[in-house]
Structures are given as structure tokens and as C-alpha cells.
Amino acid sequence: PKAVIGKASKAIGKVGGDGLLGGAEDSAAAAFENTAELFSEPDIADQMAGVCADQETLAAFVESNDALYDLSENNPIAAELMNDPEKFQTMMEPDNLRAMGELTEAMEAGEGLEGL
């Protein structure tokens, strides 16, 4: 189980291309897509459900991931999401990750919401 959580943590840390979560992917969409694919795997989905089972487990997960911890410390909206297991689990659903990637990519390209 810890290895699966570690794999998921690394994927989350790569999300965001230009540093949204400290990653170095080619694009936000690619990073979010890679994370969505990873989170589509049943074993990882089950582990993420375990992480989101309660506030204490989620807090330990966020604290163990440097990128998530930094984001939660510097972004009040992200902190709110990471302090609520239900919201965090919803955010980590593969379709929602893909949508975040598309939105981030459109915003980086200067398209705003028109490109979606």
C-alpha cells in the first residue's frame, strides 16, 4: 500500500508543468493526463480512497508530499480542498484531473475559458 501511495504522490507532484505543483512535465495537460491515467488504476484508486477516508489520514498524506504541502501552505483554496477528504477525492478523480489540465493549458495559452 505505501508503494502505491508513493507512486500517486509522485504523480501529483508532477502535475502542473510550470510549477503548479512543482512538476516538470511538457504541459499541464500532459501532466494531468498522466496523473489521471495513474489514478484510473484500481489499486491506486483504492489507495486514494483510503487516503481520503478521514481528515487525519489525508493530512498525513499531504504533509508527506512536498509539492502538496507547499501548495496547501501557500494557496488558501488548495488548503481548503486538501483539508476536506471528500473534496480532495473529488478533485483527484481522473475526469476532474483531465479537466484541470485542459483549463490550465487554455489559461496558459491565453485562451481563458473560450478555448474549452
Residue frames as a rotation matrix with the C-alpha (Angstrom) as fourth column:
PRO 1
0.550 0.835 0.000 0.00
0.835 -0.550 0.000 0.00
0.000 0.000 -1.000 0.00
LYS 2
0.418 -0.438 -0.796 2.74
0.182 -0.818 0.546 2.54
-0.890 -0.373 -0.262 0.83
ALA 3
-0.654 -0.693 0.303 4.39
0.407 0.015 0.913 1.95
-0.637 0.721 0.272 -2.56
VAL 4
-0.159 0.693 0.703 1.12
0.963 -0.048 0.266 2.69
0.218 0.719 -0.660 -4.34
ILE 5
0.785 0.421 -0.455 0.61
0.549 -0.813 0.195 5.87
-0.288 -0.403 -0.869 -2.32
GLY 6
-0.029 -0.890 -0.455 4.20
0.194 -0.452 0.871 6.87
-0.981 -0.063 0.186 -3.08
LYS 7
-0.661 -0.149 0.735 3.56
0.723 0.137 0.678 6.38
-0.202 0.979 0.017 -6.79
ALA 8
0.357 0.877 0.322 0.43
0.895 -0.420 0.150 8.51
0.267 0.235 -0.935 -6.56
SER 9
0.619 -0.190 -0.762 2.32
0.376 -0.780 0.500 11.20
-0.690 -0.596 -0.411 -4.62
LYS 10
-0.511 -0.859 -0.002 4.98
0.353 -0.212 0.911 11.38
-0.784 0.465 0.412 -7.30
ALA 11
-0.396 0.447 0.802 2.30
0.895 -0.007 0.446 11.72
0.204 0.895 -0.397 -9.97
ILE 12
0.699 0.678 -0.227 0.59
0.714 -0.676 0.182 14.52
-0.030 -0.289 -0.957 -8.08
GLY 13
0.283 -0.686 -0.670 3.93
0.306 -0.598 0.741 16.27
-0.909 -0.415 0.041 -7.63
LYS 14
-0.693 -0.570 0.441 4.45
0.559 -0.038 0.829 16.31
-0.455 0.821 0.345 -11.41
VAL 15
0.205 0.876 0.436 1.13
0.978 -0.165 -0.128 17.94
-0.041 0.453 -0.891 -12.17
GLY 16
0.702 0.348 -0.622 1.23
0.413 -0.910 -0.042 21.45
-0.580 -0.227 -0.782 -13.45
GLY 17
0.608 -0.426 0.670 4.04
0.708 -0.092 -0.701 21.83
0.360 0.900 0.246 -15.96
ASP 18
0.028 -0.621 0.783 5.34
0.149 -0.772 -0.618 25.24
0.988 0.134 0.071 -14.98
GLY 19
-0.834 -0.551 -0.032 5.21
0.071 -0.049 -0.996 24.58
0.547 -0.833 0.081 -11.29
LEU 20
0.120 0.929 0.350 1.56
-0.562 -0.227 0.795 24.48
0.818 -0.292 0.495 -10.26
LEU 21
0.964 0.118 0.238 2.61
-0.264 0.534 0.803 21.57
-0.032 -0.837 0.546 -8.09
GLY 22
0.341 -0.930 0.137 6.32
-0.639 -0.123 0.760 21.73
-0.690 -0.346 -0.636 -8.74
GLY 23
0.529 -0.061 0.846 6.43
0.359 0.920 -0.158 19.46
-0.769 0.388 0.509 -11.77
ALA 24
-0.331 -0.713 -0.617 8.47
-0.464 -0.447 0.765 19.46
-0.822 0.540 -0.183 -14.93
GLU 25
0.024 0.426 0.905 6.11
0.646 0.684 -0.339 17.89
-0.763 0.592 -0.259 -17.46
ASP 26
-0.765 -0.304 0.568 5.96
0.644 -0.376 0.667 19.20
0.011 0.876 0.483 -21.02
SER 27
-0.569 0.642 0.513 2.49
-0.262 -0.734 0.627 20.64
0.779 0.222 0.586 -20.48
ALA 28
-0.618 0.445 0.648 -0.12
-0.741 -0.055 -0.669 20.89
-0.262 -0.894 0.364 -17.79
ALA 29
0.429 0.847 -0.313 -2.49
-0.903 0.413 -0.118 18.79
0.030 0.333 0.942 -19.87
ALA 30
0.133 -0.458 -0.879 0.12
-0.319 0.820 -0.475 16.03
0.938 0.344 -0.037 -20.22
ALA 31
-0.855 -0.484 0.184 0.90
-0.301 0.175 -0.938 16.04
0.422 -0.857 -0.295 -16.51
PHE 32
-0.323 0.821 0.470 -2.77
-0.853 -0.038 -0.521 15.95
-0.410 -0.569 0.713 -15.53
GLU 33
0.501 0.491 -0.713 -3.45
-0.782 0.609 -0.131 13.22
0.369 0.623 0.689 -18.13
ASN 34
-0.319 -0.703 -0.636 -0.60
-0.229 0.708 -0.668 11.09
0.920 -0.067 -0.387 -16.81
THR 35
-0.902 0.038 0.431 -1.91
-0.431 0.008 -0.902 11.53
-0.038 -0.999 0.009 -13.28
ALA 36
0.068 0.998 0.005 -5.47
-0.967 0.067 -0.247 10.73
-0.247 0.012 0.969 -14.40
GLU 37
0.294 -0.033 -0.955 -4.26
-0.542 0.818 -0.195 7.53
0.788 0.575 0.222 -16.07
LEU 38
-0.744 -0.633 -0.214 -2.41
-0.140 0.460 -0.877 6.53
0.653 -0.622 -0.431 -12.92
PHE 39
-0.765 0.486 0.422 -5.42
-0.549 -0.150 -0.822 7.25
-0.336 -0.861 0.381 -10.73
SER 40
0.195 0.822 -0.535 -7.59
-0.956 0.281 0.083 5.16
0.219 0.495 0.841 -13.08
GLU 41
-0.474 -0.421 -0.773 -5.69
-0.238 0.907 -0.348 2.05
0.848 0.019 -0.530 -11.97
PRO 42
0.498 0.832 -0.245 -7.89
0.001 0.282 0.959 0.15
0.867 -0.479 0.140 -9.49
ASP 43
0.186 -0.457 -0.870 -5.16
0.920 0.392 -0.009 -0.37
0.345 -0.799 0.493 -6.88
ILE 44
-0.850 -0.516 0.109 -4.28
0.461 -0.828 -0.320 3.33
0.255 -0.222 0.941 -6.82
ALA 45
-0.277 0.839 0.467 -7.94
-0.304 -0.538 0.786 4.37
0.911 0.076 0.405 -6.81
ASP 46
0.557 0.459 -0.692 -8.48
0.429 0.554 0.713 2.10
0.711 -0.694 0.111 -3.80
GLN 47
-0.243 -0.742 -0.625 -5.46
0.959 -0.086 -0.271 3.56
0.147 -0.665 0.733 -2.02
MET 48
-0.848 -0.018 0.530 -6.59
0.056 -0.997 0.056 7.13
0.527 0.077 0.846 -2.71
ALA 49
0.242 0.969 0.045 -10.00
-0.113 -0.018 0.993 6.22
0.964 -0.245 0.105 -1.27
GLY 50
0.393 -0.188 -0.900 -8.13
0.842 0.468 0.269 5.05
0.371 -0.863 0.342 1.84
VAL 51
-0.723 -0.690 0.012 -6.18
0.651 -0.688 -0.320 8.31
0.229 -0.223 0.947 1.99
CYS 52
-0.689 0.522 0.504 -9.46
-0.326 -0.843 0.428 10.21
0.648 0.131 0.750 1.79
ALA 53
-0.197 0.634 -0.748 -11.18
0.612 0.675 0.412 8.06
0.766 -0.376 -0.521 4.41
ASP 54
0.672 0.405 -0.620 -10.69
0.740 -0.400 0.541 10.66
-0.030 -0.822 -0.568 7.13
GLN 55
0.942 -0.227 0.247 -9.10
-0.192 -0.969 -0.158 14.02
0.275 0.102 -0.956 7.86
GLU 56
0.573 -0.756 0.317 -6.14
-0.450 0.033 0.892 12.61
-0.685 -0.654 -0.322 9.79
THR 57
0.227 -0.465 0.856 -5.07
0.609 0.753 0.248 10.23
-0.760 0.465 0.455 7.01
LEU 58
0.707 0.085 0.702 -5.43
0.657 -0.446 -0.607 12.93
0.262 0.891 -0.371 4.36
ALA 59
0.915 -0.382 0.127 -3.42
-0.402 -0.858 0.320 15.40
-0.014 -0.344 -0.939 6.45
ALA 60
0.329 -0.825 0.460 -0.60
-0.102 0.453 0.885 12.85
-0.939 -0.338 0.065 6.81
PHE 61
0.336 -0.141 0.931 -0.64
0.869 0.428 -0.249 12.26
-0.364 0.893 0.267 3.05
VAL 62
0.882 0.028 0.471 -0.44
0.260 -0.862 -0.435 15.99
0.393 0.506 -0.767 2.26
GLU 63
0.770 -0.616 0.166 2.36
-0.537 -0.485 0.690 16.51
-0.345 -0.620 -0.704 4.79
SER 64
0.255 -0.692 0.675 4.35
0.205 0.721 0.662 13.63
-0.945 -0.030 0.326 3.27
ASN 65
0.263 -0.109 0.959 4.23
0.965 0.053 -0.258 15.16
-0.023 0.993 0.119 -0.23
ASP 66
-0.530 -0.598 -0.601 6.40
0.624 -0.755 0.200 18.26
-0.574 -0.269 0.774 -0.51
ALA 67
-0.910 0.184 0.372 4.52
0.214 -0.560 0.801 19.66
0.355 0.808 0.470 -3.51
LEU 68
0.048 0.996 -0.077 1.10
0.558 0.037 0.829 19.22
0.829 -0.083 -0.554 -1.92
TYR 69
0.169 -0.050 -0.984 2.30
0.964 -0.201 0.176 20.55
-0.206 -0.978 0.014 1.40
ASP 70
-0.801 -0.538 -0.262 3.83
0.459 -0.833 0.308 23.67
-0.384 0.126 0.915 -0.19
LEU 71
-0.683 0.615 0.394 0.69
0.209 -0.351 0.913 24.24
0.700 0.706 0.111 -2.23
SER 72
0.265 0.837 -0.479 -1.53
0.756 0.129 0.642 23.89
0.599 -0.532 -0.598 0.82
GLU 73
-0.061 -0.383 -0.922 0.64
0.891 -0.438 0.123 26.34
-0.450 -0.814 0.367 2.76
ASN 74
-0.831 -0.439 -0.342 0.66
0.242 -0.838 0.489 28.97
-0.501 0.323 0.803 0.01
ASN 75
-0.798 0.602 -0.034 -2.80
-0.239 -0.264 0.934 28.72
0.553 0.754 0.355 -1.51
PRO 76
-0.695 0.539 0.476 -5.89
-0.590 -0.049 -0.806 29.07
-0.411 -0.841 0.352 0.69
ILE 77
0.320 0.838 -0.442 -8.18
-0.947 0.275 -0.164 27.44
-0.016 0.471 0.882 -1.89
ALA 78
-0.014 -0.415 -0.910 -5.87
-0.376 0.845 -0.380 24.45
0.926 0.337 -0.168 -2.26
ALA 79
-0.913 -0.336 0.233 -5.59
-0.317 0.221 -0.923 24.23
0.258 -0.916 -0.308 1.53
GLU 80
-0.200 0.924 0.327 -9.37
-0.890 -0.032 -0.454 24.09
-0.409 -0.381 0.829 1.82
LEU 81
0.495 0.370 -0.786 -9.52
-0.749 0.641 -0.169 21.26
0.441 0.672 0.594 -0.73
MET 82
-0.218 -0.710 -0.669 -6.72
-0.168 0.703 -0.691 19.37
0.961 -0.038 -0.273 1.00
ASN 83
-0.895 -0.040 0.445 -8.39
-0.444 -0.019 -0.896 19.68
0.044 -0.999 0.000 4.39
ASP 84
0.086 0.974 0.207 -11.62
-0.834 0.185 -0.521 18.08
-0.546 -0.128 0.828 3.23
PRO 85
-0.616 -0.425 0.663 -11.31
-0.124 0.884 0.451 14.39
-0.778 0.196 -0.597 2.31
GLU 86
0.228 0.790 0.569 -14.46
0.581 0.359 -0.731 14.41
-0.781 0.498 -0.377 0.18
LYS 87
0.848 0.040 -0.529 -13.40
-0.302 -0.784 -0.543 17.48
-0.436 0.620 -0.652 -1.82
PHE 88
-0.131 -0.983 -0.127 -9.86
-0.794 0.027 0.608 16.12
-0.594 0.180 -0.784 -2.24
GLN 89
-0.452 0.013 0.892 -11.13
0.249 0.962 0.112 12.77
-0.857 0.273 -0.438 -3.50
THR 90
0.658 0.733 0.174 -13.43
0.428 -0.173 -0.887 14.53
-0.620 0.658 -0.427 -5.98
MET 91
0.605 -0.505 -0.615 -10.53
-0.659 -0.751 -0.032 16.66
-0.446 0.425 -0.787 -7.20
MET 92
-0.421 -0.887 0.191 -8.40
-0.668 0.445 0.596 13.53
-0.614 0.123 -0.780 -7.75
GLU 93
0.379 0.598 0.706 -10.99
0.167 0.706 -0.688 11.75
-0.910 0.379 0.168 -9.90
PRO 94
-0.421 -0.687 0.592 -9.48
0.676 0.197 0.710 11.09
-0.605 0.699 0.382 -13.36
ASP 95
0.144 0.529 0.836 -12.09
0.938 -0.341 0.054 13.12
0.314 0.777 -0.545 -15.29
ASN 96
0.952 0.190 -0.240 -11.63
0.275 -0.875 0.398 16.09
-0.134 -0.445 -0.886 -12.97
LEU 97
0.124 -0.979 -0.164 -7.83
0.276 -0.125 0.953 15.89
-0.953 -0.163 0.254 -13.31
ARG 98
-0.371 -0.212 0.904 -8.19
0.914 0.086 0.396 15.94
-0.162 0.973 0.162 -17.11
ALA 99
0.600 0.674 0.431 -10.50
0.718 -0.692 0.082 18.95
0.354 0.260 -0.899 -16.90
MET 100
0.761 -0.399 -0.511 -7.98
0.148 -0.660 0.737 20.78
-0.631 -0.637 -0.443 -14.68
GLY 101
-0.275 -0.907 0.318 -5.29
0.552 0.122 0.825 20.07
-0.787 0.403 0.467 -17.25
GLU 102
-0.103 0.324 0.940 -7.40
0.965 -0.195 0.173 21.44
0.240 0.926 -0.293 -20.08
LEU 103
0.881 0.471 -0.037 -8.28
0.459 -0.835 0.303 24.55
0.112 -0.284 -0.952 -18.09
THR 104
0.447 -0.797 -0.406 -4.67
0.189 -0.359 0.914 25.16
-0.874 -0.485 -0.010 -17.06
GLU 105
-0.418 -0.614 0.669 -3.45
0.768 0.155 0.622 24.70
-0.486 0.774 0.407 -20.63
ALA 106
0.261 0.598 0.758 -6.10
0.875 -0.479 0.076 27.09
0.408 0.643 -0.648 -22.00
MET 107
0.946 0.088 -0.311 -5.23
0.246 -0.820 0.517 29.70
-0.209 -0.566 -0.797 -19.40
GLU 108
0.093 -0.989 -0.111 -1.50
0.328 -0.075 0.942 29.36
-0.940 -0.125 0.317 -20.11
ALA 109
-0.463 -0.215 0.860 -2.22
0.875 0.042 0.482 29.82
-0.139 0.976 0.169 -23.81
GLY 110
-0.929 0.098 -0.358 -4.15
-0.061 -0.992 -0.114 32.97
-0.366 -0.084 0.927 -23.04
GLU 111
-0.725 0.689 -0.021 -7.43
0.175 0.214 0.961 31.49
0.667 0.693 -0.276 -24.20
GLY 112
-0.639 0.525 0.562 -9.21
-0.767 -0.379 -0.519 31.92
-0.059 -0.762 0.644 -20.91
LEU 113
-0.358 0.598 0.717 -12.43
-0.146 0.723 -0.676 29.95
-0.922 -0.347 -0.171 -20.80
GLU 114
0.329 0.529 -0.782 -13.19
-0.829 -0.235 -0.508 30.43
-0.453 0.815 0.361 -24.51
GLY 115
-0.357 -0.602 -0.714 -10.90
-0.879 0.476 0.038 27.55
0.317 0.641 -0.699 -25.51
LEU 116
-0.872 0.033 0.488 -12.84
-0.257 0.819 -0.514 24.96
-0.416 -0.573 -0.706 -23.51
